Amino acid sequence: MAELRRRGLVTAVIYSGPFLKLGKAQARTFGVPDLPLLEITHPLGGISLDGVKARAEQAAPQFAELVRGHIK
């Protein structure tokens, strides 16, 4: 992900609430502290397919906004 970001591609990491601190730390570690982090409701593991779809619906508008901002 970090390499793709450095190459100028629109990238982001999707995380759930408890993993924000880890996501920020990993972004810094891999040299992309500005890597966008898109939040979804926790948890993701152990939920139904409908629950996973709902999480994707949370992330999709955030990613669309990121892409719109990138192509200005």
Secondary structure as GFF3:
##gff-version 3
##sequence-region A 1 72
A	DSSP	alpha_helix	2	6	.	.	.	ID=ss1
A	DSSP	beta_strand	13	16	.	.	.	ID=ss2
A	DSSP	three_ten_helix	17	19	.	.	.	ID=ss3
A	DSSP	alpha_helix	20	29	.	.	.	ID=ss4
A	DSSP	beta_strand	37	40	.	.	.	ID=ss5
A	DSSP	alpha_helix	49	70	.	.	.	ID=ss6
###
